[in-house]
C-alpha cells in the first residue's frame, strides 16, 4: 500500500499488488473498515508494474474512496493469494475521519459598532486544514459586498491552532450613512470544507451632531414705538 489518508466523510488509499505465480491476473484486495468489508481489485493502471515483477504488465494498481462516518476508524488491507503462497497483510491503521464542519473555517466576530465613519467590526478566522493560509472574508453591508482578509495580528490564535502563526485577525470600518444597517460576515473555505456564515448583525450608525447655534442678545430698551433689541445669531 502506497498511501492512505482521510477526507470529509471518507477514507482514501491506493497502492499496487502482484501475485508472482499468477502474474497476468489481477489480485483481489479485502479492505476492512471497522466491521465492514469491501472487495477491490488491483487492475488499475500502474506503469511501473513491469519493473517490479517480470511480465506483470502495467495494470496492477488499486485505489479508491470508502465513504464512512466522521470519527475514529480502524482500516485493514489484505491482498488475496491466488495459487501457491498466502494472503499478504498490508497491515492496519487507525485514522480519524473529519466531518464537513471539522475542516471548515473557524473564527468569530468579536465586536461590531457604529460610529461617525460608518460600521466597524473585528475578529479572527482560521481554516483548520490550511492553518498557515489566510482566510478570505466577505462583509455584506445591506446590499453592498466587501472583500477582506484575515491577515492582521491576532496573538491568541496560535494557542488554539498550533502552527497557525499570529496573523489571522481581521477588522476595519466600512463607510455607511446614519441609521440602521444589516451587516453579515462570511468566512471563505480554502481546501476541504465549506464557506461559513460567521453571523449577521444590525448596527446603527449615529447621526452627526447638529452644528452649534451661537446667539447673543446684546441689548434691549424701550422706545416710543415699542421695544428695540439687537444681537447676533450664527448657525
MARBA-3410 file (N, C-alpha, C, O; in Angstrom, 1 decimal):
235
0.9,-1.2,0.0,0.0,0.0,0.0,0.9,1.2,0.0,1.8,1.4,0.8 ~ 0.6,2.1,-0.9,1.5,3.3,-1.1,1.1,4.4,-0.1,1.9,5.1,0.4 ~ -0.2,4.6,0.0,-0.7,5.8,0.8,-2.1,5.6,1.3,-2.9,4.9,0.6 ~ -2.4,6.2,2.5,-3.8,6.2,3.0,-4.0,7.5,3.7,-3.1,8.0,4.4 ~ -5.1,8.2,3.4,-5.4,9.4,4.0,-6.9,9.6,4.2,-7.7,8.8,3.6
-7.3,10.6,5.0,-8.7,10.8,5.2,-9.2,12.1,4.5,-8.4,13.0,4.3 ~ -10.4,12.2,4.2,-11.1,13.4,3.7,-12.4,13.5,4.3,-12.8,12.6,5.1 ~ -13.2,14.4,4.0,-14.5,14.6,4.6,-15.4,13.4,4.4,-15.7,13.0,3.3 ~ -15.7,12.7,5.5,-16.6,11.5,5.5,-16.1,10.4,4.6,-16.9,9.7,4.0 ~ -14.8,10.2,4.6,-14.2,9.2,3.7,-12.8,8.8,4.1,-12.1,9.6,4.7
-12.4,7.6,3.7,-11.0,7.1,3.8,-10.6,6.8,2.4,-11.3,6.2,1.5 ~ -9.4,7.3,2.1,-8.8,7.2,0.7,-7.5,6.4,0.8,-6.7,6.5,1.8 ~ -7.2,5.6,-0.2,-6.0,4.8,-0.2,-5.7,4.4,-1.7,-6.5,4.3,-2.5 ~ -4.4,4.0,-1.9,-4.0,3.5,-3.2,-2.7,2.7,-3.0,-2.0,2.9,-2.0 ~ -2.4,1.9,-4.0,-1.2,1.1,-4.0,-1.1,0.2,-5.2,-1.7,0.4,-6.2
-0.3,-0.9,-5.1,-0.2,-1.9,-6.1,-0.1,-3.3,-5.5,0.3,-3.4,-4.3 ~ -0.5,-4.3,-6.3,-0.4,-5.7,-5.8,-0.2,-6.6,-7.0,-1.0,-6.6,-8.0 ~ 0.8,-7.5,-6.9,1.0,-8.5,-7.9,1.3,-9.9,-7.3,2.0,-9.9,-6.3 ~ 0.6,-10.9,-7.8,0.9,-12.3,-7.3,2.0,-12.9,-8.2,1.7,-13.1,-9.4 ~ 3.2,-13.2,-7.7,4.3,-13.6,-8.5,4.0,-14.9,-9.3,4.6,-15.1,-10.4
3.2,-15.8,-8.8,2.9,-17.0,-9.6,1.5,-17.0,-10.3,1.0,-18.0,-10.7 ~ 1.0,-15.8,-10.4,-0.2,-15.6,-11.2,-0.1,-14.2,-11.8,-1.0,-13.3,-11.7 ~ 1.0,-13.9,-12.4,1.4,-12.6,-12.8,0.4,-11.9,-13.7,0.1,-10.7,-13.5 ~ -0.2,-12.6,-14.7,-1.1,-11.8,-15.6,-2.4,-11.5,-15.0,-3.1,-10.5,-15.4 ~ -2.8,-12.2,-13.9,-4.1,-12.0,-13.3,-4.1,-10.8,-12.3,-3.0,-10.4,-11.8
-5.3,-10.2,-12.1,-5.4,-9.1,-11.2,-5.6,-9.7,-9.8,-6.4,-10.6,-9.6 ~ -5.0,-9.1,-8.8,-5.1,-9.5,-7.4,-6.3,-8.8,-6.7,-6.5,-7.6,-6.9 ~ -7.0,-9.6,-6.0,-8.1,-9.0,-5.2,-7.6,-8.6,-3.9,-6.6,-9.1,-3.3 ~ -8.3,-7.5,-3.4,-7.9,-7.0,-2.0,-9.2,-7.0,-1.2,-10.3,-6.6,-1.7 ~ -9.0,-7.4,0.1,-10.1,-7.3,1.0,-9.8,-6.1,2.0,-8.7,-6.1,2.6
-10.7,-5.2,2.1,-10.4,-4.0,2.9,-11.5,-4.0,4.0,-12.7,-4.0,3.7 ~ -11.0,-3.9,5.2,-11.9,-3.9,6.4,-11.9,-2.5,7.0,-10.8,-2.0,7.4 ~ -13.0,-1.8,7.2,-13.2,-0.6,7.9,-14.1,-0.9,9.1,-15.3,-1.0,9.0 ~ -13.5,-1.0,10.3,-14.2,-1.4,11.5,-14.8,-2.8,11.2,-14.0,-3.8,11.1 ~ -16.1,-2.9,11.2,-16.7,-4.2,11.0,-17.3,-4.4,9.5,-17.9,-5.4,9.2
-17.0,-3.5,8.7,-17.4,-3.6,7.3,-16.3,-4.0,6.3,-15.2,-3.6,6.5 ~ -16.7,-4.8,5.3,-15.7,-5.3,4.4,-16.0,-4.9,3.0,-17.2,-4.7,2.6 ~ -14.9,-4.6,2.2,-15.0,-4.2,0.8,-14.0,-5.0,0.0,-12.9,-5.3,0.5 ~ -14.4,-5.4,-1.2,-13.5,-6.1,-2.1,-13.1,-5.2,-3.3,-14.0,-4.7,-4.0 ~ -11.8,-5.0,-3.4,-11.3,-4.2,-4.5,-10.4,-5.1,-5.4,-10.1,-6.2,-5.0
-10.1,-4.6,-6.6,-9.2,-5.4,-7.5,-8.1,-4.5,-8.0,-8.3,-3.4,-8.4 ~ -6.9,-5.1,-8.0,-5.7,-4.4,-8.4,-5.6,-4.5,-9.9,-4.8,-5.3,-10.4 ~ -6.4,-3.7,-10.7,-6.4,-3.8,-12.1,-6.4,-2.4,-12.8,-6.7,-2.3,-13.9 ~ -6.0,-1.4,-12.0,-5.9,-0.1,-12.5,-4.5,0.2,-13.0,-3.5,-0.5,-12.7 ~ -4.3,1.2,-13.9,-3.0,1.5,-14.5,-2.0,1.7,-13.4,-2.2,2.5,-12.5
-0.8,1.1,-13.5,0.3,1.3,-12.7,1.6,1.0,-13.5,2.1,-0.1,-13.5 ~ 2.0,2.0,-14.2,3.1,1.8,-15.3,4.3,1.1,-14.8,5.0,0.5,-15.6 ~ 4.7,1.3,-13.5,5.9,0.7,-13.1,5.8,-0.8,-12.7,6.8,-1.4,-12.3 ~ 4.6,-1.4,-12.9,4.4,-2.8,-12.6,5.4,-3.7,-13.2,5.9,-4.6,-12.5 ~ 5.6,-3.6,-14.5,6.6,-4.5,-15.2,8.0,-4.5,-14.6,8.7,-5.4,-14.7
8.4,-3.4,-14.0,9.7,-3.3,-13.4,9.7,-3.9,-12.0,10.8,-4.2,-11.5 ~ 8.6,-4.2,-11.5,8.5,-4.8,-10.1,8.5,-6.3,-10.2,9.2,-7.0,-9.4 ~ 7.7,-6.9,-11.1,7.7,-8.3,-11.4,7.7,-8.6,-12.9,6.9,-8.0,-13.6 ~ 8.6,-9.4,-13.3,8.7,-9.6,-14.8,7.4,-10.1,-15.4,6.8,-11.1,-14.8 ~ 7.0,-9.5,-16.4,5.8,-10.0,-17.1,4.5,-9.5,-16.5,3.4,-10.0,-16.9
4.6,-8.7,-15.5,3.4,-8.3,-14.8,2.4,-7.4,-15.6,1.2,-7.5,-15.4 ~ 3.0,-6.6,-16.5,2.1,-5.7,-17.2,1.8,-4.4,-16.4,2.2,-4.4,-15.2 ~ 1.2,-3.4,-17.0,1.1,-2.1,-16.4,-0.2,-1.9,-15.5,-0.4,-0.8,-15.0 ~ -1.1,-2.9,-15.4,-2.4,-2.7,-14.8,-2.5,-3.5,-13.5,-3.3,-4.5,-13.4 ~ -1.7,-3.2,-12.5,-1.8,-3.8,-11.2,-1.9,-2.8,-10.1,-1.6,-3.1,-8.9
-2.4,-1.6,-10.4,-2.6,-0.6,-9.4,-4.0,-0.8,-8.8,-4.9,-1.4,-9.4 ~ -4.2,-0.2,-7.6,-5.5,-0.2,-7.0,-5.7,1.1,-6.2,-4.7,1.7,-5.8 ~ -6.9,1.5,-5.9,-7.1,2.7,-5.1,-8.6,3.1,-5.2,-9.3,2.7,-6.1 ~ -9.0,4.0,-4.3,-10.3,4.5,-4.3,-10.7,5.2,-3.0,-9.8,5.5,-2.1 ~ -12.0,5.4,-2.8,-12.5,6.1,-1.7,-13.6,5.2,-1.0,-14.5,4.7,-1.7
-13.6,5.1,0.3,-14.6,4.4,1.0,-15.3,5.4,1.9,-14.7,5.9,2.8 ~ -16.6,5.7,1.6,-17.4,6.6,2.5,-17.5,6.0,3.9,-17.8,4.8,4.0 ~ -17.4,6.9,4.9,-17.7,6.4,6.2,-18.0,7.6,7.1,-17.8,8.7,6.7 ~ -18.5,7.3,8.3,-18.9,8.4,9.2,-17.7,9.1,9.8,-16.7,8.5,9.9 ~ -17.9,10.3,10.1,-16.8,11.0,10.8,-16.5,10.4,12.2,-17.3,9.8,12.8
-15.2,10.5,12.5,-14.7,9.9,13.8,-13.6,8.9,13.6,-13.1,8.8,12.5 ~ -13.2,8.2,14.7,-12.1,7.3,14.6,-12.5,5.9,13.9,-13.6,5.5,14.1 ~ -11.6,5.4,13.1,-11.9,4.1,12.4,-10.6,3.3,12.4,-9.5,3.9,12.4 ~ -10.7,2.0,12.3,-9.5,1.1,12.1,-9.7,0.5,10.7,-10.7,-0.1,10.3 ~ -8.6,0.7,9.9,-8.7,0.2,8.5,-7.6,-0.8,8.3,-6.4,-0.6,8.6
-8.0,-2.0,7.7,-7.0,-3.1,7.4,-7.1,-3.5,6.0,-8.2,-3.5,5.4 ~ -6.0,-3.8,5.3,-6.0,-4.1,3.9,-5.2,-5.4,3.8,-4.1,-5.6,4.3 ~ -5.8,-6.4,3.0,-5.2,-7.7,2.7,-5.2,-8.0,1.2,-6.3,-7.9,0.6 ~ -4.1,-8.4,0.6,-4.1,-8.9,-0.7,-4.3,-10.4,-0.7,-3.6,-11.1,0.0 ~ -5.2,-10.9,-1.6,-5.6,-12.3,-1.6,-4.7,-13.1,-2.5,-4.6,-12.8,-3.7
-4.1,-14.1,-2.0,-3.3,-15.0,-2.8,-4.2,-15.9,-3.7,-5.3,-16.2,-3.5 ~ -3.6,-16.2,-4.9,-4.3,-17.0,-5.9,-3.9,-18.4,-6.1,-4.8,-19.3,-6.3 ~ -2.6,-18.7,-6.0,-2.1,-20.1,-6.2,-1.4,-20.5,-5.0,-1.9,-20.6,-3.9 ~ -0.1,-20.7,-5.2,0.8,-21.0,-4.0,1.0,-19.8,-3.2,0.7,-18.6,-3.6 ~ 1.4,-20.0,-2.0,1.6,-18.8,-1.1,0.5,-18.6,-0.2,-0.3,-19.4,0.1
0.4,-17.4,0.4,-0.6,-17.0,1.3,-0.9,-15.5,1.2,-0.3,-14.7,0.5 ~ -2.1,-15.2,1.8,-2.5,-13.8,1.7,-1.4,-12.8,2.3,-0.7,-13.2,3.2 ~ -1.4,-11.6,1.7,-0.5,-10.6,2.2,-1.2,-9.5,3.0,-2.1,-8.9,2.5 ~ -0.8,-9.4,4.3,-1.4,-8.4,5.1,-0.6,-7.1,4.9,0.5,-7.0,5.3 ~ -1.3,-6.1,4.4,-0.7,-4.8,4.3,-0.6,-4.1,5.7,0.1,-3.2,5.9
-1.4,-4.6,6.6,-1.5,-4.0,7.9,-2.7,-3.2,8.2,-3.6,-3.0,7.3 ~ -2.8,-2.7,9.4,-4.0,-1.9,9.8,-3.5,-0.5,10.3,-2.4,-0.3,10.8 ~ -4.4,0.4,10.1,-4.1,1.8,10.5,-5.3,2.4,11.2,-6.5,2.1,10.9 ~ -5.0,3.2,12.3,-6.1,3.9,12.9,-6.1,5.3,12.4,-5.1,6.0,12.4 ~ -7.3,5.7,11.9,-7.5,7.0,11.3,-8.6,7.7,11.9,-9.5,7.1,12.5
-8.7,9.0,11.8,-9.8,9.9,12.2,-10.4,10.6,11.0,-9.7,11.4,10.4 ~ -11.6,10.3,10.7,-12.3,10.9,9.5,-12.9,12.2,9.9,-13.7,12.2,10.9 ~ -12.6,13.3,9.3,-13.3,14.6,9.6,-14.6,14.7,9.1,-15.0,14.1,8.0 ~ -15.4,15.5,9.7,-16.7,15.9,9.2,-16.6,17.2,8.4,-15.5,17.8,8.4 ~ -17.6,17.6,7.7,-17.5,18.9,6.9,-17.2,20.1,7.9,-16.4,21.0,7.5
-17.8,20.1,9.0,-17.6,21.2,10.0,-16.2,21.2,10.5,-15.7,22.2,10.8 ~ -15.6,20.0,10.7,-14.2,19.9,11.2,-13.2,20.6,10.4,-12.2,21.2,10.9 ~ -13.4,20.7,9.0,-12.4,21.3,8.2,-12.9,22.6,7.5,-12.2,23.1,6.7 ~ -14.0,23.1,8.0,-14.5,24.4,7.5,-13.9,25.5,8.4,-13.5,25.2,9.5 ~ -13.8,26.7,7.9,-13.2,27.8,8.7,-13.8,28.0,10.0,-15.0,27.8,10.3
-12.9,28.3,11.0,-13.3,28.6,12.4,-12.9,30.1,12.6,-12.0,30.6,12.1 ~ -13.7,30.7,13.5,-13.4,32.1,13.9,-14.6,32.7,14.5,-15.6,32.0,14.9 ~ -14.5,34.0,14.7,-15.6,34.7,15.4,-15.6,36.2,15.0,-14.5,36.7,14.6 ~ -16.7,36.8,15.2,-16.9,38.2,15.1,-16.8,38.7,16.5,-17.8,38.5,17.3 ~ -15.7,39.4,16.9,-15.5,39.7,18.3,-16.4,40.9,18.7,-16.9,41.0,19.8
-16.5,41.9,17.8,-17.2,43.2,18.2,-17.7,43.9,16.9,-17.0,43.9,15.9 ~ -18.8,44.5,17.1,-19.4,45.4,16.0,-19.9,46.6,16.6,-20.4,46.6,17.8 ~ -19.8,47.8,15.9,-20.3,49.0,16.4,-20.5,50.0,15.3,-19.8,49.9,14.2 ~ -21.3,51.0,15.5,-21.5,52.1,14.5,-20.8,53.3,15.1,-20.8,53.6,16.3 ~ -20.3,54.1,14.2,-19.6,55.4,14.6,-19.8,56.4,13.5,-20.4,56.2,12.5
-19.1,57.5,13.6,-19.3,58.6,12.7,-18.8,58.3,11.3,-19.3,58.8,10.3 ~ -17.9,57.3,11.2,-17.3,56.9,9.9,-18.1,55.9,9.2,-18.1,55.7,8.0 ~ -18.9,55.1,9.9,-19.7,54.0,9.3,-19.9,52.9,10.3,-20.2,53.1,11.5 ~ -19.7,51.6,9.8,-19.8,50.4,10.6,-18.4,49.8,10.8,-17.7,49.7,9.9 ~ -18.1,49.5,12.0,-16.8,48.9,12.4,-17.0,47.5,13.0,-17.9,47.3,13.7
-16.0,46.6,12.7,-16.1,45.3,13.2,-14.7,44.6,13.2,-13.9,45.0,12.4 ~ -14.5,43.6,14.0,-13.2,42.9,14.0,-13.4,41.5,14.6,-14.4,41.2,15.3 ~ -12.4,40.6,14.3,-12.5,39.3,14.8,-11.3,38.5,14.3,-10.2,39.1,14.0 ~ -11.4,37.2,14.2,-10.3,36.3,13.7,-10.9,35.1,13.0,-12.1,34.8,13.1 ~ -10.1,34.5,12.1,-10.6,33.3,11.3,-9.4,32.5,10.9,-8.3,33.0,10.5
-9.5,31.2,11.0,-8.5,30.2,10.6,-9.2,29.0,9.9,-10.3,28.6,10.3 ~ -8.6,28.5,8.9,-9.1,27.3,8.2,-8.3,26.1,8.8,-7.1,26.0,8.6 ~ -9.0,25.1,9.5,-8.2,24.1,10.1,-7.4,23.2,9.3,-6.3,22.7,9.7 ~ -7.7,23.0,8.0,-6.9,22.2,7.1,-6.0,23.1,6.2,-5.5,22.6,5.2 ~ -5.8,24.3,6.6,-4.9,25.2,5.9,-4.5,26.3,6.9,-4.6,27.5,6.6
-4.0,25.9,8.0,-3.8,26.8,9.2,-2.8,27.9,8.9,-2.9,29.0,9.4 ~ -1.8,27.6,7.9,-0.8,28.7,7.6,-1.3,29.6,6.6,-0.7,30.7,6.3 ~ -2.5,29.4,6.0,-3.0,30.2,4.9,-3.8,31.4,5.5,-4.1,31.4,6.7 ~ -4.3,32.2,4.6,-5.1,33.4,5.0,-6.5,33.2,4.6,-6.8,32.9,3.4 ~ -7.5,33.3,5.5,-8.9,33.1,5.2,-9.4,34.3,4.6,-9.3,35.4,5.1
-10.0,34.2,3.4,-10.7,35.4,2.8,-12.1,35.6,3.5,-12.8,34.6,3.8 ~ -12.5,36.8,3.6,-13.8,37.2,4.2,-14.6,38.0,3.2,-14.0,38.7,2.3 ~ -15.9,37.9,3.3,-16.8,38.8,2.6,-17.6,39.4,3.7,-18.3,38.8,4.5 ~ -17.7,40.8,3.7,-18.5,41.5,4.6,-19.6,42.2,3.8,-19.4,42.9,2.9 ~ -20.9,41.9,4.2,-22.0,42.4,3.5,-22.6,43.5,4.4,-23.0,43.3,5.5
-22.8,44.7,3.8,-23.5,45.8,4.5,-24.7,46.2,3.6,-24.5,46.8,2.5 ~ -25.9,45.8,4.1,-27.1,45.9,3.3,-26.9,45.2,2.0,-26.7,43.9,2.0 ~ -26.9,45.8,0.8,-26.8,45.2,-0.5,-25.4,45.3,-1.1,-25.2,45.0,-2.2 ~ -24.4,45.9,-0.3,-23.1,46.1,-0.7,-22.1,45.0,-0.2,-22.3,44.6,1.0 ~ -21.2,44.6,-1.0,-20.3,43.5,-0.6,-18.8,44.0,-0.6,-18.4,44.7,-1.5
-18.0,43.5,0.4,-16.6,44.0,0.5,-15.8,42.7,0.8,-16.1,41.9,1.6 ~ -14.6,42.7,0.1,-13.7,41.5,0.3,-12.6,41.9,1.3,-11.9,42.9,1.0 ~ -12.4,41.2,2.4,-11.4,41.4,3.3,-10.5,40.1,3.4,-10.9,39.1,2.8 ~ -9.5,40.2,4.2,-8.6,39.0,4.5,-8.3,39.0,6.0,-8.1,40.0,6.6 ~ -8.2,37.8,6.5,-7.9,37.6,7.9,-6.3,37.5,8.0,-5.8,36.4,8.2
-5.6,38.6,7.9,-4.2,38.6,7.9,-3.6,39.7,8.8,-2.4,40.1,8.7 ~ -4.4,40.1,9.8,-3.9,41.0,10.8,-3.4,40.3,12.1,-3.8,39.1,12.3 ~ -2.7,41.0,12.9,-2.2,40.3,14.1,-3.3,39.9,15.0,-4.2,40.7,15.3 ~ -3.2,38.7,15.5,-4.2,38.1,16.5,-3.4,37.1,17.3,-3.5,35.9,17.0 ~ -2.8,37.5,18.4,-1.8,36.7,19.1,-2.4,35.4,19.8,-1.7,34.5,20.0
-3.8,35.4,20.0,-4.4,34.3,20.7,-4.6,33.1,19.8,-4.8,32.0,20.3 ~ -4.5,33.3,18.5,-4.8,32.2,17.5,-3.8,31.0,17.6,-4.3,29.9,17.6 ~ -2.5,31.2,17.7,-1.6,30.1,17.7,-1.9,29.1,18.8,-1.6,27.9,18.7 ~ -2.4,29.6,20.0,-2.7,28.7,21.0,-3.9,27.8,20.7,-4.0,26.7,21.3 ~ -4.8,28.3,19.9,-6.0,27.5,19.5,-5.7,26.5,18.4,-6.2,25.4,18.3
-4.8,27.0,17.4,-4.5,26.2,16.2,-2.9,26.2,16.1,-2.4,27.1,15.4 ~ -2.3,25.2,16.6,-0.8,25.1,16.5,-0.3,25.2,15.1,-0.9,24.5,14.2 ~ 0.7,26.0,14.9,1.2,26.2,13.5,0.5,27.2,12.7,0.9,27.5,11.6 ~ -0.5,27.9,13.3,-1.3,28.8,12.5,-0.5,30.1,12.3,-0.7,30.8,11.3 ~ 0.4,30.5,13.3,1.0,31.8,13.2,0.1,32.9,13.8,-1.0,32.6,14.1
0.7,34.1,14.0,-0.1,35.1,14.8,-1.0,36.0,13.9,-1.7,36.9,14.5 ~ -1.0,35.9,12.6,-1.6,36.9,11.8,-2.9,36.3,11.1,-2.9,36.0,9.9 ~ -3.9,36.1,11.9,-5.2,35.6,11.4,-6.4,36.5,11.9,-7.5,36.1,11.9 ~ -6.1,37.7,12.3,-7.1,38.7,12.7,-7.6,39.5,11.5,-7.0,39.5,10.5 ~ -8.7,40.1,11.7,-9.3,40.9,10.6,-10.1,42.0,11.3,-10.5,41.9,12.4
-10.3,43.1,10.6,-11.1,44.2,11.1,-11.0,45.4,10.3,-10.1,45.6,9.4 ~ -11.9,46.4,10.5,-11.9,47.6,9.7,-13.2,48.4,9.8,-14.1,48.0,10.6 ~ -13.3,49.4,9.1,-14.5,50.3,9.1,-15.0,50.4,7.6,-14.2,50.7,6.7 ~ -16.3,50.3,7.4,-16.9,50.4,6.1,-17.8,51.7,6.2,-18.7,51.7,7.0 ~ -17.6,52.6,5.3,-18.5,53.8,5.3,-20.0,53.5,5.1,-20.3,52.6,4.3
-20.8,54.1,5.9,-22.2,53.9,5.8,-23.0,55.1,6.3,-22.5,55.9,7.2 ~ -24.1,55.3,5.8,-24.9,56.5,6.1,-25.6,56.3,7.5,-25.7,55.2,8.0 ~ -25.9,57.4,8.2,-26.6,57.3,9.5,-27.9,56.5,9.4,-28.6,56.5,8.4 ~ -28.1,55.7,10.4,-29.3,54.9,10.5,-28.9,53.4,10.7,-27.8,53.1,11.0 ~ -29.9,52.5,10.6,-29.7,51.1,10.9,-29.2,50.4,9.6,-29.7,50.7,8.5
-28.3,49.4,9.8,-27.7,48.7,8.7,-27.6,47.2,9.1,-27.3,46.9,10.2 ~ -27.9,46.3,8.1,-27.7,44.9,8.3,-26.4,44.4,7.8,-26.1,44.6,6.6 ~ -25.5,43.9,8.7,-24.2,43.5,8.4,-24.0,42.0,8.6,-24.3,41.5,9.7 ~ -23.5,41.3,7.6,-23.2,39.9,7.7,-21.7,39.6,7.3,-21.2,40.3,6.5 ~ -21.1,38.6,8.0,-19.7,38.3,7.7,-19.7,36.8,7.3,-20.3,36.0,7.9
-18.9,36.5,6.2,-18.8,35.2,5.7,-17.3,34.8,5.6,-16.5,35.6,5.1 ~ -16.9,33.6,6.1,-15.5,33.1,6.0,-15.4,32.2,4.8,-16.3,31.3,4.6 ~ -14.4,32.4,3.9,-14.3,31.6,2.7,-13.4,30.4,3.0,-12.4,30.5,3.6 ~ -13.9,29.2,2.6,-13.2,28.0,2.7,-12.0,27.9,1.7,-12.1,28.5,0.6 ~ -10.9,27.2,2.0,-9.8,27.1,1.1,-9.5,25.7,0.6,-9.3,25.5,-0.6
-9.6,24.6,1.4,-9.3,23.3,0.9,-10.6,22.5,1.0,-11.6,22.8,0.4 ~ -10.6,21.4,1.9,-11.9,20.7,2.1,-12.8,21.7,3.0,-12.3,22.7,3.5 ~ -14.0,21.3,3.1,-14.9,22.1,3.9,-15.9,22.9,3.1,-16.0,22.7,1.9 ~ -16.4,23.9,3.7,-17.4,24.8,3.0,-17.3,26.2,3.6,-16.8,26.4,4.7 ~ -17.8,27.2,2.9,-17.8,28.6,3.4,-18.7,28.6,4.7,-19.7,27.8,4.8
-18.5,29.6,5.5,-19.2,29.6,6.8,-19.7,31.0,7.0,-19.1,32.0,6.8 ~ -21.0,31.1,7.4,-21.6,32.4,7.8,-21.3,32.6,9.2,-21.7,31.9,10.1 ~ -20.4,33.6,9.5,-20.0,33.9,10.8,-21.0,34.6,11.7,-21.0,34.5,12.9 ~ -22.0,35.3,11.0,-23.0,36.0,11.8,-23.5,37.2,11.1,-22.9,37.8,10.2 ~ -24.7,37.6,11.4,-25.4,38.8,10.9,-25.8,39.7,12.1,-26.2,39.2,13.1
-25.7,41.0,11.9,-25.9,41.9,13.0,-26.5,43.2,12.5,-26.3,43.7,11.3 ~ -27.4,43.8,13.3,-28.0,45.1,13.0,-27.2,46.1,13.7,-27.1,46.1,14.9 ~ -26.6,47.0,13.0,-25.7,48.1,13.5,-26.3,49.4,13.2,-26.7,49.7,12.1 ~ -26.3,50.3,14.2,-26.8,51.6,14.0,-25.7,52.6,13.9,-24.9,52.7,14.8 ~ -25.7,53.3,12.8,-24.7,54.4,12.6,-25.3,55.7,13.1,-26.4,56.1,12.7
-24.7,56.4,14.1,-25.3,57.6,14.7,-25.3,58.7,13.7,-24.4,58.9,12.8 ~ -26.3,59.6,13.8,-26.4,60.8,13.0,-25.4,61.8,13.6,-25.1,61.8,14.8 ~ -24.8,62.6,12.7,-23.8,63.6,13.2,-24.5,64.6,14.1,-25.7,64.9,13.8 ~ -23.8,65.1,15.1,-24.5,66.1,16.0,-24.8,67.4,15.2,-24.0,67.7,14.3 ~ -25.8,68.1,15.5,-26.2,69.3,14.8,-25.1,70.4,15.1,-24.5,70.4,16.1
-24.9,71.2,14.1,-23.9,72.3,14.3,-24.4,73.2,15.4,-25.6,73.5,15.5 ~ -23.5,73.7,16.2,-23.9,74.6,17.3,-24.5,75.9,16.8,-24.0,76.5,15.8 ~ -25.6,76.4,17.4,-26.2,77.6,17.1,-25.8,78.7,18.1,-26.1,78.5,19.3 ~ -25.0,79.7,17.7,-24.5,80.7,18.6,-25.4,81.9,18.5,-25.6,82.5,17.5 ~ -25.9,82.3,19.7,-26.7,83.5,19.8,-26.3,84.4,20.9,-25.7,83.9,21.9
-26.6,85.6,20.8,-26.3,86.5,21.9,-27.2,87.8,21.8,-27.2,88.4,20.8 ~ -27.9,88.1,22.9,-28.7,89.3,22.9,-27.8,90.4,23.5,-27.4,90.4,24.7 ~ -27.5,91.3,22.6,-26.5,92.4,23.0,-27.2,93.5,23.8,-26.5,94.2,24.6 ~ -28.5,93.8,23.5,-29.1,94.9,24.2,-30.6,95.0,23.9,-31.1,94.5,22.9 ~ -31.4,95.6,24.8,-32.8,95.8,24.6,-33.2,97.0,25.4,-32.8,97.2,26.5
-34.1,97.9,24.8,-34.6,99.0,25.5,-35.9,99.5,25.0,-36.4,99.0,23.9 ~ -36.6,100.3,25.8,-37.9,100.7,25.4,-37.8,102.0,24.6,-37.0,102.9,24.9 ~ -38.7,102.1,23.6,-38.8,103.3,22.7,-40.2,103.7,22.6,-41.1,102.9,23.0 ~ -40.5,104.9,22.1,-41.9,105.3,21.9,-42.7,104.3,21.0,-43.9,104.2,21.1 ~ -41.9,103.6,20.1,-42.6,102.7,19.2,-42.8,101.3,19.8,-43.6,100.5,19.3
-42.2,101.1,20.9,-42.3,99.7,21.5,-41.0,99.3,22.2,-40.5,100.0,23.0 ~ -40.4,98.1,21.8,-39.2,97.6,22.4,-38.2,97.4,21.2,-38.5,96.9,20.2 ~ -37.0,97.9,21.4,-35.9,97.7,20.5,-34.9,96.8,21.1,-34.5,97.0,22.2 ~ -34.4,95.8,20.3,-33.3,94.9,20.8,-32.4,94.6,19.6,-32.8,94.7,18.4 ~ -31.2,94.2,20.0,-30.3,93.8,18.9,-29.3,92.7,19.5,-29.2,92.6,20.7
-28.7,92.0,18.6,-27.7,90.9,18.9,-27.3,90.2,17.7,-27.3,90.8,16.6 ~ -26.8,88.9,17.8,-26.4,88.1,16.7,-26.8,86.6,16.9,-26.9,86.2,18.0 ~ -26.8,86.0,15.7,-27.1,84.5,15.7,-26.3,83.9,14.6,-26.3,84.4,13.4 ~ -25.6,82.8,14.9,-24.7,82.1,13.9,-25.1,80.6,13.9,-25.0,80.0,15.0 ~ -25.4,80.1,12.7,-25.6,78.6,12.6,-24.3,78.0,12.1,-24.3,76.8,11.9
END
